[in-house]
Structure formats: structure tokens, C-alpha cells
Amino acid sequence: MSSPVHSGLKKHRISVSTVVFMIFCLCAAGAYGIEDMIPQAGPGLTLVMLIVLPFLWSTPMGLVASELGSAIPEEGGFYKWVQRACGEFWGFQAGWWRTVSIYVDNTIYVVLAGAYFSSVVHLSPLQEYAFKASMIIVFTYINIRGIKDVGFASTAISMLVMLAFALVAVIGFATWHSNPFEPFVPPDQSLVQSIGAGLAIGIWMYSGYESMSTMAGEIQNPQVIPKATLITVPLIMAVYILPTMGGLASLGSWNQWASEGGLSYSDVVSSHFPILGVLFVLVAVLANFSVFNTYIASGSRGFFALAEDNLAPKALVKCSKDRGVPYIAVLSLGAFSLLACTFPFQVIVVVDVMLFVSAYVLIFISACILRVKEPDLERPFRIPLGTKGLIAMCVPPIIIALLALFISGADYFLGGMLALVSGPVAYFIFKRKYGGLSKKDPALHPANPKTGLAMGDTKRMAWMSGLLTIAGIIALFFLPWYDDPQPYAKVYGSEGFFDTLMDGIRWLTMAFGLLTVAMVIIARRVEPGAIYRG
């Protein structure tokens, strides 16, 4: 199946190997970030999660992305998959949540790069910002030049990163002197608390396999994406597991590992070869900017696809005449990063996690719906499972995603709930302002003249606010029992911050409950009976 032509975009012929390196950068570009997982979850549990999560989380997503990407190789990728399976409203939520999470996520890599660089070159806050800003400008320029240049940069940096982590693994195993699995969890934490402490980072580390799909409309041979995805899954497992196991076995001191100001993979190398240790840090800086580089390409295409469907400002579809790049969307991501890179790593992750895991739930659900609704859809790559087998494969990652919403902590939950609300709010504004799919094909996607939204949208909004209400009620009972208030005093500087967070969740839950009742009443009045019942 060929992908449709998109106005202004330029198509390129990209090799499987280039796409492998691009997906590698989108999902990993090294094990950077796992350092924070080790003291939070414990070294043993960290290794177990790195081994188990691929089978329960990333491999199912890689397979689903491969099947849907081969069947629907359109610009916008996962947004188009969910739209086709679940309709305009839910498609917008998936596209908005994941694209916004990419905007937020990208800033994380800039922050990490700055932290790694500061570990070898002392910088004042102003100098560190100047360094981060200069790199943002460089890689934004590379994206303005086009997807081929993005792929070339990804290939070169990925090869350096793989070589660097292979060196960490070799040195780590060669200097093995302690059991990397001990202790299994921190002595002052239960197993459940430790899982909660590490799960958000683990999920984040193994996410991104769907992101390459947003660029399918610019690739002459889009079937290279599913092929490359299947190669990348085991490659990333090896880059995570082997250096982490070797590093812990060599250095020990599990409670001193950290991405900022603690032990890291570079120390494994520098403890034996000091000069190589400095080079490793420079590779770490480049690696984080390579993730930034590829996510500019992915995230900008997300908003391009929304704008093309009249669900975002039309300026975002503007493409450069010579290179066919949606330059306004690219520049918007670069500008956002220049502002947001001043925030701490922890604050950025809080907003990010719930957005992308919620989008993932919709992607898994869409894969199941399309198998049932369109069994004869041409799928050049088809997961070798029947429909029931596919559903069974999708259940564990959906459960993991739902668990992550609750066991990551009250700050993640409240920040994530507020971030999720941005989806229906943005949809309401953009649908009424730009017309959405009704403007493209009013016969196939009729608008409700009473609301300016699609038929049944008020009912869908009632469902969403109802689900958020239920999630809030569960959190009000679960979090006081599960969460430990003490870490909040250390992170946020106030012993009563946990209580403040719970008050916020309480008020937000009440607001969602009232909104649900209001939306049900509105839906009964403005939706045709058949639509409301259906």
C-alpha cells in the first residue's frame, strides 16, 4: 500500500539501516537516564525490569507499530491509525497527547546533555544555557534541511554511541567484582514501592517505536519502517542491559548512580582509562542531542498531520519549497525547547509520562479494533497471531500503562491529569475554529450544527471526563496508602507538599465529576438519538 501524497512534502528514498539508526535515536541513543532508575528501584529490580519490560511493553508496541505502519503508511503515523480505528475525536487525543509529550520529552534530552557536559567542563548557569541553546539551534537547522540530513546525523552518532556502550560492557564484565543484582530493591522500600519508583523511567526508556511512523509520508518506500523496527527492538535491549549489568558489577555503589552529579556509565570507562572517560561523556552529549534531532522530525510531523486535517493552525502545514520540510512546525519545536530547557529533569518528566502512556493505550486499542473492523485490510507485515492472540498480547502493556498512572506518585498523577485535559480542550477549540475532517469531507464526517463538533463528540467528552473521574477516585484511595510523603519534602522542599497534591487531586476529581454530569445532559439535548445511544 502506497502512502498518499501530502501537499508540500518531499519524498526521499531511505535505506533500512538509516531507519534503524533513526529509530534507535528515537527510542534510546544509549542507556542514558537509567542511572536515575538504579537507586530508585534498586539494582536487581532495575536489571529485571530492563529484561522483562521489552517483552511486556516495547516488543508489543514494536509489533503493533510494524503492523499498523505497514497497513497505513501515512504522514502522521499513529495519529492516523487511531483516527481510522476510533474516529476523529480519539485520533486527535492520541496525536495531541503524543506530539505534546514529544515537545516536552525533547527538552529532557537537552537537559541531560547539558548535565553530562557540565560534568567534565565547569559551566555557570548562563554558560550551560548558552551551550544548550547553541545545540538546539544546530539540530533545528539540520531538521530544516530535511529528513535525509536527519538520518545522516542519526547514523553517525548512533554508531559512536553503540561503540561507546560496547566498551562499557566489555570493561564492566572484564572488571566484574560484585553481584549487580544485589540488593534487589533498596532496603527501606517494599517491592511494590520500588516497582513504582522505577517503572516510569523504564517505560520511558523503552518507548518511541511508533514515532518514526509520523514521517511515513515522506519516505518513498515506507515499508522499510516496520522492517527496521523489528531489528531495533533487540538492539536496544542489548544496549540497555549489558552495559548496565557490567557497570554495576564493576563499580557497585548502586545508591550513588545518577544522571546528574553521581556515578554513570562514563565512570566505568574513566576508572580504567581516564581519557576515554572524557570522550565517553562527549559521546553522551551527542547521543542526547541525536534523540533531540530525530524527535524534532517526529514531533513536527505530528502537528503537520493535525493541521492538514484542519485540527491545528494551518501555518503548521507550510513547507519549504526547495526541501519540502514543514519548517514552521520544526521551528516551533526548537523554540519550545529553548524556553523549556531551563526546567529541571524531574519537573519535565512529571508532565511527560501520563501523556505518552495514554496515547499508547489508544494505539494498542486501535490495533485490536482494526483487526476486528477491517480484517481484510492489506497488512504487508502482519503479527503472526489471530485476533484473539493480538488482543492477549496488547493486554499486558495496557495494564502496565494504567499501573504507571497510579504508582509513579501523586505529582506524576496530578501533573498528568492536568496535561491530559489539554487534549479535549484543544480539540474543542481547533475543531470549532478550523472545521476538522468535516471541512475535508462533510458527507463522510458530518458536523453537528448545534455544537460545531462532530456528531457524538459531546458523548465522547462525557466518556473521557467520566474515565478521569474514576481515575481520580481510585487515586484518592490508593495514593495515601501507597505513596510516601517523605520524598516530596526532599524534592519539592516542603513536608506538606504531598497533602497539597492530594488536595489538588480531590478538587480536580470533583470538577471532572461535575463535568461528566454536565456533558451527559448536554449530549442528551444536542446529539441525535441514534448517535447518543450508539
N, C-alpha and C positions, 0 to 999 in steps of 0.2 A: 504494500500500500504506500503510495507516494504522499508526501505531506503537501498541503495546499500552499499556494503562493501567497505571501504576505506583502502588501504594498510597501516598497521602500527597502525591504531586507535584501541582502545579497547572499546567495548561496555559495558554499565552499565545499570542496571535497576534502574530508578529514579522514585520516587513517585510524584503524582500531587502536594502534599503540598510542597515538596522540590523545584519543578519547580516554584510554586507560589512565594516562597521566593526569588528564583534566579531572576525571572522577576521583582519582587518588587525592588530588588537591582539594576537591570539594568535600571529601569525607575525612581526610586525615592530614596529609602532608607531614607525617611524623606523629610520634606519640605525645607531643607537647600538650599539656593540660592534665595528663594522667597523674602528674606529680601531686596535684591537689587531691586526687582521689585516694591515694595511698594512706595518708594519715587519717582521713575522714572515715574511710571504710575499713581500714586495716589491710596489710599487705597480702595476706592469704585470700581474703574475700575479694580484693581488687583483682588478683590473678584469676580467681574462679569466675568472677563476673566478666573479665575480658575474654575468657574462654567460652562461657555459656551464652552471653548476650548475642554473639553473631548468629547462633542457631535459633534463638527465640526472637530476635529483633532485626538485625541487619540483613541476614540472609533472606528471610521472608520479604522484607522491603526490596531487596535487590531483585528477587524473582518477580515480585509484583510489578516493579518498575520496568523490568525487562519485558514482561508480557504486555502490559498496557502501552509501553513505549513503542513496541513493535506494531501494535494494532492501531494506535492513534498517534502517529509521529508528527504532532503539530507543535508550532511555536506556542509556548505556554505550558506544555507538558502536563504535569499533574493537575493543574487548574482545568485543563480541557477534559482530563479523564473524569474528574469529579462532576464537572458540568454535564457531561454526557450521561453519567450514571444517575445523578441525583438532582439535576436541574440547575437553573441559573443561580438561585439563592445560595445553595450549599457549595456550588462551584466557586462562587465569589468568596465565600468564607475560607475555603481551602487556599485559593490563590492569594487572598489578602493576608491571612494569618502567616502562611509560609513566606511570602515575599517580605512582609514587615519583619518577620523573625530573621530573615536574611540580612535586612538592613541593620538590625540590632546585632545579629550574630557576627557580621563582618567587623564590627567595631571591636569585638572581643579579640580578634586576631591582631589588630593594630595595637591594642593594649598589651597583649602578650609579647609581641615583637619589641615594643618599647621597653618592657620589663627585662627581656633577655639581653637587649643591647646595653641597658644600664648596668647589668651585672658585670660587664667587662670594661665599660667606658663610663666613668662617673659623669653624670649629666645633671644639671639643675633642672627643675620642673619646666622652665621655659625652653631649655635646650632639648629636653626629651620631647616636648610637644613639637618643636621645630623639626626634629628628626621624623616623628610620626607623620607630620603634615607633608613633608617632602616625599616620603614614600607613598602616601595616599595619592599625591599628585602624579607621581611617576606611573603607578599602576592604573590610575584612571586614564592616563594618556594612552597606555598600552591597549586598554579596552576601547578607547575611541578609534584606535587603528583597526580593530576588528578581531573576530574570533580566531583567525589563523595566528595572529600575534599572541593572543592569549594562550593558545595551545602550545606555541613555541616556548614561551616563558615557563609554562607549567611543566613541559617535558624536561627542560634544562634543570629547573630547580628540583623536580621530583627525583631525578637521577642522583643529584647531590644528597638529598635527604635519605634516600634508600641506602646509599653508600655509608652515610654517617651513622645511621641506626644499625646497619650490619656491623659496623666497627664497635658500637656499644655492646651489641650482643656477643660478639667474639671476645672482647676484652672482659665482659662480665662473666661469661662462662669459664674463661681461662683463669680468672682470679676468684672463683667461687670459694667462699669460706663460711657462709651461713645459709640457713634454710630460708628461702624467700617467702615461704608460706606461713612463717611464724612471726608474731602472733596472727591468728586467723582474723580476729577482729580486735579493735582497741580494748584494753582491759576494763575501761569504765563505760563501755557501751554494750547493749544487747545486740544479738544478731539482726533483729528487725531494725533497730536504730541504725546499725552500720549499713544495712542494705539501703535504707532511706538516704543516708548521708552520701553514698557513692553512686546511687542509681542515676540521678540526674546527669552527672558528668559522664557516666558510662553510656547512657543513651545518646547524649550529645556527641561523644566521640565516635559512635557507630552510626551516625545519621548523615544524610546527604546524598544517598544513592539516586534519589528521584530528581536531584537538582539539575543534572545535565539535560534532562528531558525538556526543560524550558527553551533550549536552543535548537530543538529538532528541526524547526522550520528554516534554519539557516544552513543545514547540512544536506548536501546533495544525496548522500547515502545514509539516511538516519538509522538504518538497521545496524550500523556499527555501534550505536549506543547500548542496546541490550547485550551484544557480544562482549563489549568492553566491561559492562557491569559485572558479568559473571566472572571475568578474570580478576577484577579488582577486589571482590569480597575476600577471597583467601589471602590475597596480597596484603591487605590492610590488617587482617588478623595477625599475620606474621610480624608486621612492623610494630604492632602494639605489644604482643605477648612476649616475644623473645627478648627484646631489649629491656622490658620491664622486669622480667624474671631474672635476667642476667645482671641488671643493675642492682636489684635488691640483694641478690646473692653476693655481689661483690662489695657494695658499700654498706649494706644493712641500714641502721639508723632510720628505720621506716617512718618514725614520727617527725623527722626533720625534713622530709621531702616537701617541696612546694614550688610552684611555678614562679613565685616572686620571693626572693630572699631566703631560699632554702636549698637543699640538695636537689640536683636534677641530673638528667642523662649526661650532661656535659661533664659533671664531676666524675663519672665512671671513666671517661677518657682522660680528663686532666689529671686525675690521681696517678696515672702512669705515664702519660705523655702530655705535659703541660701546654705545649704549643698547639697540639691537636685539639686540646680542650677549648682554646680560644676560637679556633676555626669552627669547632662544632657549634659554639654559641652564634657565630655569624651565620652558619647554615640554618640555625633555629630561627633567626631573624628573617632570613629569606623565605623559609618554609611558611612562616605565618603570613607573610605578605603574598605568597603564592596562593594561599587559601583566599585571602582578600581579593586577589586578582581574579580568580575564577568565579567567586561569588558575586563580584560586580557584574560579570557577564550573565550569570544565572538570575540574580535578583532583578536586574534591569529588564530582562525579558519577561519577568512575571508581570510587572506593571505595564509593559508594552502590550501583552496579551489582554489584560483587563481593559486598557484604553481602546484597543482595537474592537472590543465588544461593547464599547460605549459605557464602560463602568469605571472609568478613571479619566482625568483630564486628557484631552486629545493631544496636547503637546507632547505627551509621552510616546506617541507613535512616530514622531518626526525622526527621520533617518537621514544621515549624511549622504549626499548624492554620490560621492566618489567611492565610499566604502560600505554603504548600506548598513550603518550601525545606528541603533536608536540612541543617539547621543544625549538627548535631554534626560532620558531615564538613567543613563550611565552617569551623567554629571550630578543628578540628584542623589545618587548613592554615594558618590565621592564627597559631596557637600555635607551630607548627613554624617558621614564618618569623621569629617574634620571637626564637627561640633561634639559628637558623642564620645570621641576617643579620650576625652578628659575625665570620663567617669571611671570608677573602679571596676575591676573584673567582676566582683561578686554582684554588684548592683545591676550590671548589664545582663548577666546570666539569669537573674530572677525574672526578668520580663520575658526572656527568650524561650525558656523551656516549655511552658504551657502552650505557647503559640504553635511551635512546630510539632509537638506531640499530638495536639488536637487536629492539625492538618493531616498528620499521619493516620489517625483513626479514620478520617474521611476517605483517604486513599485506599486503605485496606477494605473498608466497607464498599467502596466503588468497584474494586476488583471482583468482589463476590456478586454484587448486583449485576454487573455486566456479563458475568458468566451465566447468570440466570436469565437476564433480559435479552441478551444478544449472544446466544450460544454459537451462532453461525458467523459472528464477526471474524474476519480474517485475522489470525494471530500468527505471524511468521515465527515468533517464539511463543510457545505455549508451555506453561508449567506442567510437567508430566503428572498431573493429579486431576481427578474428576472434580466436579463442582463441590461435592461434599468434602473431598480432600483439601481443596483450596480453602474452603471455609474453616476447616480444622486448623490449617496452617496459619490462618490470619487471626485466630482467636488469641493465642499467647501474646503476640505483640500488642494487640488491643488491650489486653489485661495489663500488660506492663505499662502501657501509656497511661491507663487510668490510675494505676498504682502510683506512678510518678507524680500525678497531680496532687496526691494527698501526702505521700511520705517524704516529699522534698522539703517540707517545712511550711510554717504559716506565712512567711514572707514570700516564698515562691507562689503559694496558693493565692494570696490576695493580689499580688502583682500580676499573676497570670490571669485571674478573673477579670481584672480591670482591662488588661490587654485584649482579652477575647471579646469584650463588649465593643471594642473598636470595629470589629467586623460588621455586625448588623447596622451600626451607626453609619459607617462609611457606605455600606450598600444602600441604605435608605437615601442618603444624600446624593450619591452618584447615580443611582437608578432614576430618581426623580429629575435630576439635573440633565443627564445625558441620554436617558432612554433605555440603555442596556440592550438586550437582544431584541426587545420589541421594536426598536428602531431599525435593526438589521432585517428582521423578518416578522412583521406584525401578525401575519397569518399563523405562523408556527409558534410564536411566542407572544400571545395577546396580552396587552396591559389591562389592568383593572382601572376603568375610568374614575372610580371613586377614590382610589389611593395613589395612582400613578406608578404603582408597583406591579409585579407580575401577578397573575391570578394565583391565589393561595399563599402569597407571601406573608400576610398577617398571621395566618395559621402557623406557618413555619417559624415566624418570630416568636409566637406563643410557645411552640415546642422548645425553641432554644432557651428562652428565659425560664421555662419550666425545668429544663435539664440543669441550668445553672443554679436554680433554687434548690433542687435536690442535692447537687454537689455541695452547696453551701451548708445545708442542714447536716450532711454527713461530716463535713469538716468541723462544724461546731461541736459535735460529739467526739470525733476521732482525735483531732489535733491536741486538745487539752490532755488527753490520756497518753498520746504518743510522743508529742514534741517536748523537748527540754528547753525551758525558758533561759537557762544559763548562757548558752552560746550567743543569744541575741544581745546580751549585755556586752559581750566581748566584741561582737561585730558592729553593733549599732550604737554602743556607748550608753545604753540605758537599760536598767534592770526591768523596768516596766514596759519595755517595747513589745514584748510578747503579748501582754494584755491589750496594748493599743492595737496590735494586729488583729487579735480576736474580736475586739470591738468593731473594727473595720469590716471583718468578715460577717459579723452579725448584722450590721446595718446594710451591707450590700445584699445579703441573703433576703432580708425583709424587702428591700427595693425590688429585687428580682421577683419575689413572690407577688407583690402588688402589680408589677408589670405584666406578669403572666395572666393574672385575672383580667387586667385591662385589655390585653391583646386578645384573649378569648372572647370578650364582649364585643370588641371591635370586629373581630373576624366573623362573628355571627351576623353582624349588621352589613358588612361590606362585601363579603365573599358570596358568590353564587352557591346555592345549597349543595350541588353536586361536588363542587370544589371543596367546600368546607368539610363535607363528610369524608371525602377522599383523602 
